[in-house]
Amino acid sequence: MNFVPNPRQSSVVELLREQGSTSVEALAERFGVTLQTVRRDVSLMAEAGLLARFHGGVRLPVSTTENLAYRQRQQLNNSAKQRIASAVAEAVPDGSSLIINIGTTTEAIARELLRRKGLRVITNNLNVASILAANPDFEVIVAGGMVRSRDNGIVGEATVAFIRQFKVDIGLIGISAIESDGTLRDFDYREVSVARMIIEQSREVWLAADHSKFNRPAMVELARIDQLAALYTDRPPPAPFDTLLDEAGVRCAVCP
């Protein structure tokens, strides 16, 4: 289903990420709308996989095997992604070399990076490449491999082999989930294989992840927190992530 949530529906997802579950009546009261409006929203969002219904209420769907659709991820937490993107772009030195992976957050970062100078960027994200190509001062290199139609990401063994040729200053990665044991996780093993190679070929790894990624399940382990040099997020990480980051010596930049 090609469903893009409106601002109220996106706020419902945010609320569920914070509370876990709530009732239909509580949603109607919180957003100042009728029960009929809430039930219509819930029906659409449940069909799109954004939430799950139970008797009298709703909760987040729990899936370790499938991510939200690309257009839905573009809309969710958009303002947080913009703040993170601005902070990351501010920290990237002019003249740097980077590898940027797949994700709506890294695409937001690419738009902010346009104001930098002399960047050399390798990416397995056609959206990122298209954005950065607008700056004639950049050198943009697109990885080879299989293009996923749903999000223009490039994955597969050919992509892994291509990335292996390079050694860059900064690897900029997004992620789908950060679990409480300190593992970074995603849904597609082919995408994870490429991201692992990006980490291996980067002198520093910067993770851009909004607050919704903490305590979210996903099937495939990509890396661990102690492999990061920096984390850019929009809220102070909750326990135990604050302790894990501190123990690993990861620079945590909160972009409120």
C-alpha positions as CSV (number, residue, x, y, z in Angstrom):
1,M,0.0,0.0,0.0
2,N,1.4,3.4,-1.0
3,F,0.4,5.3,2.1
4,V,2.2,8.4,3.4
5,P,1.1,9.5,6.9
6,N,-0.1,13.1,7.5
7,P,1.3,15.1,10.4
8,R,-1.3,13.8,12.9
9,Q,-0.7,10.2,11.9
10,S,3.1,10.7,12.2
11,S,2.5,12.1,15.7
12,V,0.6,9.0,16.6
13,V,3.6,6.9,15.6
14,E,5.9,9.1,17.7
15,L,3.5,8.7,20.7
16,L,3.6,5.0,20.3
17,R,7.3,4.9,20.2
18,E,7.4,6.7,23.5
19,Q,4.5,4.9,25.3
20,G,4.3,1.5,23.5
21,S,0.5,1.5,23.3
22,T,-2.5,3.7,23.9
23,S,-6.3,3.7,23.6
24,V,-8.4,5.1,20.7
25,E,-10.1,7.3,23.2
26,A,-6.8,8.7,24.5
27,L,-5.8,9.5,20.9
28,A,-9.0,11.3,20.2
29,E,-8.6,13.5,23.3
30,R,-4.9,14.2,22.7
31,F,-5.4,15.4,19.1
32,G,-8.8,17.0,19.6
33,V,-10.5,14.9,16.9
34,T,-13.5,12.6,17.0
35,L,-13.4,8.8,17.6
36,Q,-14.4,8.3,14.0
37,T,-11.4,10.3,12.8
38,V,-9.1,8.3,15.0
39,R,-10.6,5.0,13.9
40,R,-10.2,6.0,10.3
41,D,-6.5,6.9,10.9
42,V,-5.9,3.7,12.8
43,S,-7.4,1.6,10.0
44,L,-5.2,3.3,7.3
45,M,-2.1,3.0,9.5
46,A,-2.7,-0.6,10.4
47,E,-3.2,-1.5,6.8
48,A,0.1,0.3,5.9
49,G,1.9,-1.6,8.8
50,L,2.6,1.5,10.9
51,L,0.8,0.2,13.9
52,A,-1.1,-2.9,15.2
53,R,-4.6,-2.9,16.6
54,F,-5.8,-4.7,19.7
55,H,-9.1,-4.6,21.5
56,G,-9.6,-1.0,22.5
57,G,-6.2,0.3,21.5
58,V,-3.2,0.4,19.3
59,R,0.5,-0.4,19.6
60,L,3.6,-0.4,17.4
61,P,4.0,-3.5,15.2
62,V,6.9,-5.7,16.3
63,S,8.8,-7.0,13.4
64,T,12.5,-7.9,13.1
65,T,12.3,-8.8,9.5
66,E,10.7,-5.9,7.6
67,N,11.3,-2.2,7.6
68,L,8.7,0.5,6.9
69,A,8.2,1.6,3.3
70,Y,10.6,4.2,2.0
71,R,8.1,7.0,1.6
72,Q,6.8,6.4,5.1
73,R,10.3,6.6,6.5
74,Q,10.8,9.9,4.6
75,Q,7.9,11.5,6.5
76,L,8.5,10.1,10.0
77,N,10.7,12.2,12.3
78,N,11.5,14.5,9.5
79,S,12.3,17.5,11.6
80,A,14.7,15.4,13.8
81,K,16.5,14.2,10.6
82,Q,16.9,17.8,9.4
83,R,18.5,18.9,12.7
84,I,20.8,15.9,12.7
85,A,21.7,16.5,9.0
86,S,22.6,20.1,9.7
87,A,24.9,19.2,12.7
88,V,26.6,16.5,10.7
89,A,27.2,18.7,7.7
90,E,28.6,21.4,10.0
91,A,31.1,18.9,11.4
92,V,32.4,17.5,8.1
93,P,35.6,19.4,7.1
94,D,35.9,20.8,3.6
95,G,38.1,18.6,1.4
96,S,37.1,15.4,3.2
97,S,36.6,12.0,1.6
98,L,33.4,10.2,2.7
99,I,31.3,7.0,2.1
100,I,27.6,7.5,2.6
101,N,25.2,4.6,2.8
102,I,21.4,4.0,2.2
103,G,18.8,5.8,4.3
104,T,16.4,8.8,4.5
105,T,18.7,10.4,7.2
106,T,21.8,10.1,5.0
107,E,19.8,11.7,2.2
108,A,18.9,14.6,4.5
109,I,22.6,14.9,5.3
110,A,23.5,15.0,1.6
111,R,21.3,18.0,1.1
112,E,23.0,19.8,3.9
113,L,26.5,18.9,2.7
114,L,25.9,20.9,-0.5
115,R,27.3,24.0,1.3
116,R,30.7,22.3,1.9
117,K,33.6,22.5,-0.5
118,G,35.8,20.0,-2.2
119,L,34.2,16.8,-0.9
120,R,35.0,13.4,-2.5
121,V,32.0,11.1,-1.9
122,I,31.5,7.4,-2.6
123,T,27.9,6.2,-2.2
124,N,25.7,3.2,-2.7
125,N,22.6,5.4,-2.7
126,L,21.5,6.9,-6.0
127,N,19.4,9.5,-4.2
128,V,22.5,10.8,-2.4
129,A,24.5,10.8,-5.6
130,S,21.8,12.8,-7.4
131,I,21.7,15.3,-4.6
132,L,25.4,15.8,-4.3
133,A,25.9,16.0,-8.1
134,A,24.4,19.5,-7.9
135,N,27.6,20.8,-6.4
136,P,30.2,21.0,-9.2
137,D,33.0,21.2,-6.7
138,F,32.3,17.6,-5.5
139,E,33.6,14.4,-6.9
140,V,30.8,11.8,-6.6
141,I,31.4,8.1,-7.2
142,V,28.5,5.7,-7.4
143,A,29.1,2.1,-6.3
144,G,28.2,-0.7,-8.7
145,G,25.7,-3.4,-7.9
146,M,22.0,-4.2,-7.9
147,V,19.6,-1.2,-7.6
148,R,16.7,-1.7,-5.2
149,S,13.6,-0.1,-6.9
150,R,11.9,0.8,-3.6
151,D,14.6,3.3,-2.4
152,N,17.4,3.5,-5.1
153,G,19.8,1.8,-2.8
154,I,22.6,-0.3,-4.4
155,V,23.4,-3.6,-2.7
156,G,25.0,-7.0,-3.3
157,E,28.5,-8.6,-3.5
158,A,29.5,-6.3,-6.4
159,T,28.8,-3.3,-4.2
160,V,30.9,-4.8,-1.3
161,A,33.8,-5.4,-3.7
162,F,33.6,-1.9,-5.1
163,I,33.7,-0.2,-1.7
164,R,36.7,-2.4,-0.7
165,Q,38.8,-0.3,-3.1
166,F,38.6,2.9,-1.0
167,K,39.9,4.2,2.3
168,V,38.1,7.4,3.4
169,D,38.2,9.9,6.2
170,I,34.6,9.5,7.3
171,G,31.9,6.8,6.8
172,L,28.5,8.3,7.3
173,I,25.9,5.6,8.0
174,G,22.3,5.4,8.9
175,I,20.7,2.5,10.8
176,S,17.3,0.9,11.4
177,A,17.8,-0.2,15.0
178,I,20.1,0.1,18.0
179,E,19.4,-2.6,20.6
180,S,20.1,-2.4,24.3
181,D,23.1,-4.7,24.1
182,G,24.9,-2.2,21.9
183,T,24.3,-3.9,18.5
184,L,23.5,-1.8,15.5
185,R,20.9,-3.7,13.3
186,D,19.1,-3.5,10.0
187,F,16.7,-5.6,7.9
188,D,18.4,-6.5,4.6
189,Y,21.5,-8.7,4.9
190,R,22.7,-7.4,1.5
191,E,22.5,-3.8,2.7
192,V,24.2,-4.8,6.0
193,S,27.1,-6.5,4.0
194,V,27.8,-3.2,2.3
195,A,27.5,-1.1,5.5
196,R,30.0,-3.5,7.2
197,M,32.5,-2.8,4.3
198,I,31.9,1.0,4.7
199,I,32.8,0.7,8.4
200,E,35.9,-1.3,7.5
201,Q,37.1,1.2,4.9
202,S,36.5,4.3,7.0
203,R,39.0,5.9,9.3
204,E,36.1,7.2,11.4
205,V,32.5,6.1,11.4
206,W,29.7,8.5,12.2
207,L,26.2,7.2,12.8
208,A,23.2,9.4,12.2
209,A,20.2,8.0,14.1
210,D,17.1,9.8,15.5
211,H,15.6,8.7,18.8
212,S,13.2,6.2,17.3
213,K,16.0,3.9,16.5
214,F,16.8,3.1,20.1
215,N,15.3,-0.1,21.5
216,R,13.9,-1.0,18.1
217,P,14.3,-4.7,16.9
218,A,15.8,-5.7,13.5
219,M,17.0,-9.0,12.3
220,V,20.6,-8.6,11.0
221,E,23.5,-7.4,13.2
222,L,25.6,-4.8,11.4
223,A,28.1,-3.6,14.0
224,R,28.5,-2.6,17.6
225,I,28.5,0.8,19.3
226,D,32.2,0.6,20.1
227,Q,33.0,0.7,16.4
228,L,31.7,4.2,16.1
229,A,33.6,7.5,16.5
230,A,30.5,9.6,16.7
231,L,26.7,9.4,17.1
232,Y,24.4,12.2,15.9
233,T,20.9,12.1,17.3
234,D,18.1,14.4,18.3
235,R,17.5,13.5,21.9
236,P,19.8,12.4,24.8
237,P,20.1,8.6,24.4
238,P,18.2,6.7,27.1
239,A,19.7,4.1,29.5
240,P,21.6,1.9,28.9
241,F,22.8,3.6,25.7
242,D,24.2,6.6,27.5
243,T,26.5,4.3,29.5
244,L,27.4,2.2,26.5
245,L,28.4,5.2,24.5
246,D,30.4,6.7,27.3
247,E,32.3,3.4,28.0
248,A,33.1,3.0,24.2
249,G,34.4,6.6,24.0
250,V,31.9,7.5,21.3
251,R,31.3,11.3,20.8
252,C,27.6,11.9,21.1
253,A,26.2,15.0,19.5
254,V,22.6,15.8,20.5
255,C,20.8,18.0,18.1
256,P,17.7,19.3,20.0
